[in-house]
Amino acid sequence: MSDAAHAHDEHGHHAHPTGLMRWLTTTNHKDIGSLYLFFALIMLFMAGSMALLIRAELFKPGLQLMHPDFFNQLTTMHGLIMIFGVIMPAFSGFANWQVPLMLGAPDMAFPRMNNWAFWLLPVAGVMLLGSFWLPGGAVAGGWTMYPPLFIQGGVSYDLTILAVHIMGLSSIMGSINIITTILNMRAPGLTLMKMPLFCWTWLITAYLLIATMPVLAGAVTMLLTDRNFGTHFFNAAGGGDPVMFQHIFWFFAHPEVYILILPAFGIVSQVIPTFARKPLFGYASMVYATASIAILSFIVWAHHMFTVGMPVAGQLFFMFSTMLIAVPTGVKVFNWVATMWKGSMTFETPMLFAIAFVCLFTIGGFSGLVLAMAPVDIQLQDTYYVVAHFHYVLVSGALFSIFAGIYYWLPKWTGHMYSETLGKTHFWLSVIGMNIVFFPMHFLGLAGMPRRIPDYALQFTEFNQIATVGAFIFGFSQLIFLTVVLKTIKGGAKASDRVWEGAEGLEWTVPSPAPYHTFETAPVVK
């Protein structure tokens, strides 16, 4: 790929719109990528502040800071915003910036739809956050929106359903754009099996989104009609079945877990070969493993529901199918380690986050295998063990990969190098803080502490205090990340075109910062 013809003399240094209208009306994939990333950053601090309030309340037994109902609102909104407002928009930001640059395409296939897909998100975000000020407060029944709690709530529940619809529409529009761009706008010679793995993971993620978002839309629409139009889909008193909601919801939500992690696999698969100075080990097997994970994600949903009273045959099917996902995931972990094996490794900040991702995500994967076993899961259902598991997957997995990607591509986006000292400080405080907050939760769960409660028995105090200290270390260390990003945008040492010595791919053939218009003449990949 490094032999790609350098048809970049024509890279646009054309004038482009400025001011507010540039951002409101932009159809440029780089602008829209930046908008997604800034939106995710703002939401990260919103949802992170909620997490710190939750941990402050849990510092000691008893009620200290808030009413239990407000505590439940915080846990629910923290989950919804982190998933739909932080992780998914951040990966969409990476896709907008990087997919056209990696493919040698001038822009996304449908630029105007791209603009719409982004600007729907702030509308949904305002609805979610604004619901705190409605009568009865925000939704408080958990991000899973289970009936009958979700049928009984106030007007904020209707507003949340509308916000979920809008975010789903945005995701589907973005996915159509990404699929069309990848399948139709690759540079001549860039076959599918030559594409960077990040593009592959996003192609598969986009198909997952298109397949599952309508399922979520259907489920929440049925909730809406149960609440407002006298239907009884999930109301047992009217002949409905609340467990049916769980089946429909988890048919969406388990693939959603992979929607949140497959792009992370793609980012790490770009970072590790660069700093190991070796090609990615087992590229084809990585592609097939990604596709296998996506397909398997559709047949494991009921492992979230072992306690609802499922037949033994059903428990066995969902138990073994869930364990099967460990095989393609193990292939990926093996390939990342094999890529590093005997490589000329250096440990810049993106590589540190990528290595932390591999180690800590594997811990999250193993605790997932523990929960896949039906007899164990029945004991640990709704305990802090589950909280520890999914935070090891989504914080040290998804969020750390986002940090790795930001540090990796920020010089290309801004034209400036970030401060390596500040980057490494951010990395070490994040890794240490993250483990202090979430590792003790395994022990709390095993000891039987239930999740989503503002008060707890005395014997859980010490581990909760440790977790709270870790949460504040982790939370405040993100201010360093904010400082790094803002300083790099403002200025700093000039970044070269090929920022990293071992970097390969079309995005490194354009100048840093990437011009407003790139690849007006398609490069040829040999």
C-alpha positions, 0 to 999 in steps of 0.5 A: 500500500505504501507504493500507492501513487502519490497523486496529492499535488492537487490536494485541496488547499481551496478556500472553505467555509468558515464560522458557525455556518461551516459547522452547521452546513458542512458536508466535509467528512473531516469536519463531520468527524471532528463534530462527532468527536467533540460531541463524544468528548462533551458527553464523556464529561457529562456521563463521567460526572454522573459516575463520580456522583454515583461513586461519591454516594457509595463511598460509605453505607447510608444515604449521604448526597442524594435521594435514591430515586435520583441515584437511579436516574444517574445510573440509568442516564450514565449508561444510556449516555455512555453507550449512545452519546460517547462510545458510538459517536466517537467511533463514528467520528473515527469512521468519518475521518479515517475511512475516506482517507484510508480508502483514497476516497474524496469524501463519504458517499452521501455527504448531505446525509452525513451532515444530517446523521450527525446533527440528529445526535445533539437533538437527542442528547438535549432530550436525554439531559433535559429530562432531568428537569421534567416533572418526576425527573429522568428515567430511573429504571435502568438503561435496559428500559425493562417494563413494567417500570418503564411503562409506569414512569412520567413524561421523561420516559416518552422523551427518552423513547423519542431520543432513542428513535432519533439516535437509532435513525442517526446510526442507520444513516451513518451506517448506510453511508459507511457501507456504500463508501467502503463498497464503492469508493475504494481507490483503484487496486485497493481490493477488500482484502487489502483494506486496512482492518479498521475499514473491515471492522466498521463495514461489519459494524455498519451491517450490525447496526442496520440489522439491530437498530430497527429491532430496538425501534420496534421494542421501544415503539411497543413500550410507547403504545403500551404507555399511551395507546392502551396496548398490552404488549408487555403488560401482564394484566392485559395478557402481555408478557414483560419477558417478551420485551427482554427477548426483543431488547437483548436481540438488539443489545447483545449485537450492540455490545459488538457494535461498541467493540468491533471498531475498537478492534480495528483501531488497535489493529492499526496501532499495534503493527505501527509501533511493532514495525511489523505487518499485522499477523494473520490479517485474513484470520482477523477479518474472518474472526470479526465476521464470526463474532458479528454472526455469533452475536445474533444467537446469544442474546438470552444469556442475559436472561438465565434467571427468567425461568428458561428451559434447561435446553435453552440455557445450554444452547445460550451457554455454549453459543456464548462460550463459542464467541471466545474462539474468534476473540481468542484468534484476535488476541493471539494475532495482536500478541503475535504481531508484537512478538519479536517486533521492534517495539516502541512505547509511545502513548497510542501503543501503551493504550493499545497494549493496555487494551489487549491485557485488560479487555482479555480480563473482561473477556474471561469474566464474560466467560464466567458469566456465560455459565448458566449456574454461575450467572444465576448466582451473580445476576445483577451483582457488582461482578456484572458491573466489573465485567462490562466496565472491563469490556467497555472502559479498558476495551472501547474507551482505551481504544478511543484514546489510542486512536486519538493519540495515533491520528491526532497529529495527522488531524491537527498537524501538531505533535501532542505532548508525549509526557502529558500523554503518558501521564494520562495513560498511567493515571487512567490505567491505575485509576481504572483498575482501582475502581473496577477490579474490587467490584469483582469481589463485591459481586462475588460477596453478593452486593447487588447493583443499582442501589444507593445504600449497602451492608457494612461488610461491603464498605472497604471495597466500595471506598477503594473503588470510589478513590479509583473513580476520582483518580480515573475521572480527574485524569481525563482533564489531562486528556482534555488538556492534551487535545486542546494544546495539540489543536492550538499548536505544538511541534510540526507533525510530518506527513508520515507521523509514525515510522512504522505507519502504513496506509494511504492516510499517511501519504497526505500532508499533516494536517490533512487538507480540507479536500483530499484524493480529488484524484484517486490514488492507485494502490499496487 
